[in-house]
Amino acid sequence: MAEIKQPSAMTQSTTNGAHPPGSEPGIAAERPPDAPSAHRPRYAHIVGWGHHVPGKVITNQELEQIVDTNDEWIRSRTGIAERHVAADPKETSASLAVAAARKALEVADVPASKIDLIICSTTTPEHIFPATACLIQDALGAHNAGAFDLSAACSGFVYGLAMARGHILAGDAEYVLVIGTETLSRIVDWTDRETCILFGDGAGAVLVAASEVPGGIMSVDLGSDGSGGNNLILPAGGSAMPTSLETVSSGMHYVKMDGKAVFRFATRVMASSTRKVLERAGYTTDEVDLVVPHQANIRIIQNSVLNQLKIPAEKVFVNLEKYGNTSTASIPIALCEAIEAGKLEPGYKVVFVGFGAGLTWAACAIDWRTPVEKPETGWWKNTRRQATYSAAAARSMWRRAVRWVYEVLPDPEAPGRDESREKTPAEAPVKESTPERVRE
């Protein structure tokens, strides 16, 4: 991976995957052994990115055959033309996330073994538990990584970046993988035209690395208002409304949304949260080079970022038309496409901002320093990377086999064991000492 750029000439930038002596991909030159690390500044930079979406596409025209709607109505109110959905049962939130994460690690040129922490933001996890992040960790072979899921709905990816930044600045991690992944098509009522037209599936991932190069994630703003929790909710499946025949038959396992309430909330917090992170980073709206907003509704983006903040449309990246609302995956997917479209360069001041169920909102301001040219990788490096993932799969199978063996082996302490052996004092029966008259 190309090294993070800094103003000083002391750190050489490269775009061909080479690194100065004593350095690792994505971080500045290794500090001298006698230099106290506590006195060295630390910054959190995004050094790798990747996204993955299912192959199946549902267009507005196809939705016209399912619900009472039409292409013009959907486009004018949402800006959406099509969305990707996980039609294959093997496509899950974890499988999409793993594909996106591998691409991010490839861009960063960092092996999975160096990841210290995996944060998976999702509202559609594989299971209530275990965490989807743990399944991703296993698939990647990130055997040195801690892993947990984060639930903040569509704001979750930026929440995850805030968590990654905190761990890195505290010195607890060098590399943190942040993932947003969703299979919302599986919790959408396809007979409800208010919601089924909005959502799509996909995953996006970024690798956040510690560095002494100034820049990176400069400020964050996280907020919530639980009084609006019922405005966007999946009612059943939790402890308040456990799964039952009644909850299933009444459609309580589908997304429920008060669209007008969410719209009013979103247009307010998207603007205010952006202002806060810019102020904390010491930037003005005029200095912003790129805004990557949560891709929920084109009218929300227009009313908040364009109209209230007066940021020109050419500085706001929107790919909503192709993917719909992919919830927590929307910002990282849009980031990847913005890079592919040449909308981002080192030195740019970038804002991510989103909102979601909870109600929640989040924004972060970034001083982007990472070169965006993807380094060329030879066949040997690609082969070695694939071999690493194959080894991770083999390791996982071996561990499962070992657990299975322990399960089927007879337990020497189980009933039916050999009673002929001499019993230990702990196993010897206790004599009855209760007086006869008390028993009577």
WOKA-V825912 format. One record per residue. N is the residue number from 1. PSI is psi in whole degrees, -180 to 180 (none if undefined). NEAR is the number of other C-alpha atoms within 12 Angstrom. Layout:
# WOKA-V825912
n;psi;near
N;PSI;NEAR
N;PSI;NEAR
This chain:
# WOKA-V825912
n;psi;near
1;143;38
2;139;38
3;150;42
4;134;48
5;144;36
6;158;29
7;-35;16
8;149;13
9;-2;10
10;-27;13
11;118;26
12;132;23
13;143;30
14;155;25
15;7;27
16;15;22
17;-7;29
18;155;21
19;149;24
20;155;23
21;140;14
22;15;15
23;163;25
24;161;29
25;130;42
26;-5;48
27;160;42
28;174;40
29;145;23
30;136;23
31;147;21
32;148;12
33;-31;8
34;2;10
35;121;11
36;121;10
37;-27;17
38;-23;13
39;-1;11
40;134;21
41;150;21
42;140;31
43;156;39
44;111;46
45;143;47
46;119;51
47;-8;46
48;150;46
49;150;47
50;154;43
51;160;44
52;136;42
53;154;41
54;158;34
55;-26;18
56;129;19
57;134;25
58;120;33
59;167;31
60;-37;35
61;-36;23
62;-35;20
63;-28;30
64;-24;23
65;-10;16
66;-45;19
67;169;21
68;88;20
69;179;25
70;164;22
71;-45;25
72;-42;17
73;-44;20
74;-47;31
75;-44;25
76;-29;17
77;-21;25
78;-30;34
79;8;31
80;136;38
81;-31;35
82;167;33
83;149;39
84;140;37
85;148;39
86;88;33
87;-29;22
88;127;19
89;-24;15
90;-15;13
91;115;30
92;175;34
93;-37;46
94;-43;43
95;-39;37
96;-41;46
97;-42;52
98;-43;43
99;-43;33
100;-40;40
101;-40;49
102;-38;40
103;-40;36
104;-41;40
105;-34;42
106;-44;35
107;-42;40
108;-18;46
109;48;40
110;130;39
111;153;38
112;-26;37
113;-17;29
114;-6;30
115;131;38
116;-27;33
117;140;39
118;123;48
119;117;45
120;115;53
121;124;48
122;148;49
123;-2;42
124;67;44
125;164;35
126;-44;31
127;164;19
128;-43;17
129;149;14
130;169;16
131;139;28
132;-33;37
133;-34;41
134;-37;31
135;-37;35
136;-43;48
137;-43;42
138;-44;33
139;-33;31
140;-20;44
141;30;35
142;71;37
143;-8;28
144;5;22
145;139;29
146;163;29
147;138;31
148;157;30
149;150;40
150;129;34
151;101;34
152;23;37
153;-137;43
154;-19;44
155;-7;48
156;-36;48
157;-43;52
158;-36;54
159;-43;42
160;-40;46
161;-38;50
162;-42;36
163;-42;37
164;-45;43
165;-43;41
166;-43;28
167;-38;28
168;-46;33
169;-29;30
170;-10;19
171;13;25
172;-12;21
173;150;30
174;-37;39
175;127;46
176;127;50
177;120;60
178;126;54
179;138;61
180;124;60
181;140;57
182;145;52
183;66;41
184;-22;45
185;-19;38
186;-4;28
187;17;32
188;137;30
189;110;27
190;6;26
191;-2;20
192;106;22
193;-16;26
194;-26;25
195;-36;32
196;-23;38
197;-15;46
198;-39;44
199;151;47
200;175;46
201;153;51
202;176;51
203;147;55
204;147;48
205;148;54
206;149;51
207;123;52
208;129;51
209;148;51
210;143;42
211;156;41
212;-2;35
213;124;34
214;144;28
215;-153;33
216;-149;43
217;107;44
218;-35;36
219;155;38
220;156;35
221;120;38
222;138;34
223;163;30
224;157;26
225;89;21
226;-13;17
227;-18;14
228;19;21
229;-35;24
230;-9;21
231;-23;27
232;108;32
233;151;30
234;99;32
235;-44;25
236;165;24
237;-12;24
238;-169;17
239;-24;10
240;-33;12
241;79;16
242;153;16
243;133;19
244;172;17
245;-36;14
246;-43;14
247;-35;19
248;-48;19
249;-26;12
250;5;14
251;27;23
252;-1;25
253;15;27
254;156;28
255;133;35
256;134;26
257;137;29
258;95;19
259;-42;26
260;-43;15
261;-42;20
262;-39;31
263;-48;30
264;-43;22
265;-47;33
266;-45;44
267;-28;35
268;-51;26
269;-28;38
270;-42;46
271;-47;38
272;-39;28
273;-37;39
274;-43;45
275;-40;35
276;-46;30
277;-33;34
278;-41;34
279;-42;23
280;-31;20
281;-10;28
282;24;19
283;161;25
284;165;22
285;-30;30
286;-26;18
287;-12;24
288;131;36
289;-27;31
290;133;37
291;128;45
292;96;44
293;162;55
294;131;50
295;79;47
296;-45;46
297;129;40
298;-32;34
299;-33;26
300;-44;35
301;-42;40
302;-45;31
303;-28;24
304;-65;36
305;-45;41
306;-51;27
307;-47;19
308;-43;22
309;-13;30
310;35;24
311;128;29
312;148;22
313;-32;23
314;-14;17
315;1;28
316;119;36
317;129;41
318;125;40
319;21;34
320;-34;38
321;-35;34
322;-25;33
323;-16;45
324;-160;44
325;106;48
326;22;55
327;-127;47
328;-14;56
329;-10;55
330;-41;54
331;-48;55
332;-34;52
333;-45;50
334;-38;47
335;-47;42
336;-42;35
337;-32;27
338;-40;30
339;-45;30
340;-31;19
341;1;16
342;25;19
343;-2;26
344;135;33
345;157;25
346;138;32
347;-11;24
348;145;28
349;121;35
350;146;44
351;131;49
352;134;52
353;137;56
354;173;54
355;163;51
356;-173;51
357;151;40
358;-55;30
359;148;34
360;161;37
361;158;42
362;146;46
363;155;47
364;147;45
365;134;45
366;133;46
367;96;39
368;125;37
369;-9;38
370;127;44
371;142;33
372;-4;36
373;126;26
374;123;29
375;146;22
376;136;19
377;135;21
378;172;14
379;-32;10
380;-42;11
381;-40;18
382;-42;20
383;-42;13
384;-38;17
385;-45;26
386;-36;21
387;-35;17
388;-42;24
389;-35;30
390;-40;18
391;-36;22
392;-41;26
393;-41;23
394;-41;18
395;-42;20
396;-44;24
397;-39;17
398;-44;14
399;-39;15
400;-39;15
401;-42;14
402;-42;14
403;-38;13
404;-42;12
405;-45;13
406;-30;12
407;-36;11
408;-19;10
409;142;12
410;141;12
411;118;13
412;-19;10
413;1;11
414;158;10
415;143;9
416;0;10
417;169;12
418;118;12
419;-3;14
420;-22;7
421;157;9
422;131;10
423;143;12
424;163;9
425;-34;8
426;-27;8
427;-17;11
428;141;11
429;144;9
430;129;9
431;144;7
432;122;8
433;6;9
434;130;10
435;147;9
436;-40;8
437;-28;7
438;-38;7
439;-36;8
440;none;6
